[in-house]
């Protein structure tokens, strides 16, 4: 079964049950998060988690964080969306990724970056 169809079935079950479970969602930036939040917010109480040690320079990181918070302030979602952030820590990224600097975009470096950010998200969920 295609993943989109399975998701639609799960969301239909949630809608008919009246449950409103919690969902922790890692967000890299406002443009990427906007559709997902719009799509899922009727079914979940969402905590949007912003942890992106990979974004450099610091100004770009801070701009993305501010834009994500601005999205939450301006958008009207059916359920409340909380925001959880971690402080900017590019040293963690630089240390973990030293062996991957020469990797092409979309390669091992990207997989490692996803792993780092999702691992932090999983730690928050515990």
N, C-alpha and C positions, 0 to 999 in steps of 0.2 A: 504494500500500500504506500503510495507517495506520502512523504512527510507532511505536506500541506493539507492533504485530506485527513490524515490522522489528527493533526492539530485542530482542524475544524470540528472533528467529532468530539475531541476532548473539550473544546470550548462550548460546544452545544450542550454537552452533559453538564458542565459547570453552570451554564445559563439556566438550564431547567432545574437544577438542584437548588439554586439560590445561594450556594456557597460563594464565598469571596476569599479564596486562599491568598496567602502571602507569596510574593515572587521577588526574588533578588535578581536584578538585571545589571550586568556590567555595561556601562555606557562609555564609548570612546569619545563621542562628541555629540552635539545637538542634532546636526543633520542626520547622522546614522540612527540616533535614538528616537527621533520624532515619529516616524511611521510605526515602529515597534510599540512605542508607548501608546499611540493612538489605537492601534489594533488590539493590544492586550489589556489596556486599562479598564474596559468595561467588566472584565472577568477576574481581575486580581487587585489586591492592594500591593502596590509596587514600591520597592526601595531601589532607586537607581544608584548604582555604585560607580563612582568616578575614581579610577586608579590607573594612571597612565604615565609611569616613570619613563616610558619610551619616547615621549613627546619632548622634543628639544627645538629651540631653546626654551628657557623658563617662561618667557613672554608668551610663546605659543601655547604652552601648557596652561598657563593662567587664563589666556583668552578662551580656550576651549572649555575650561571649567566655568568661567563666567557666562559663556553663551548657553551652556547646559542649564545653569541655574536660571538664566533669563527665560529660556524655553518653559521651564516649570512655572515661572511667575506669569507668563503671558497665555499659556495654553489652558484650556478648560477640559480637564479629563474627568470621566465619570467617577473615578475613585481617586482617593488621595495618593499622591506620589511623594515619598520622602527621598531626600538626597543624602547619601553617605559619601564622604570623600576621604582620601588619604593624602598626607602631605607629599609634596613633590620630592622625589628621591631618585634623581638620575644616576647616582652612584650605584644603586642596586642594578639598574639596567646596564650600565657600562661594564660592571664587573661580570655579570652573567653572560654578556653578549660579546665579550672580547674575541672569542674564537670564531664569531659569526659575521664580523664586519665586512668581509669580502663576499658574503653570500648574496646572490641576486634577490631582488624584490620578489616575494612570493615563495621563497625557498625556506631553508632550515631556520634562518633568522626569524622569519615571520611566525613559523610554528612555535619556536622557542618564546617569542614575545607573547603570543596567545596563551601559551602554557603559564608563563609568569603571571599575567594579569588574571587569568581564570583561577589559578591556584590561590591568589590573594582573595578573590571573590568567594571561593569555596571556604577559605578560613573564616571569612566574615559570616558565612552562612551557619557555621558550627556553633 
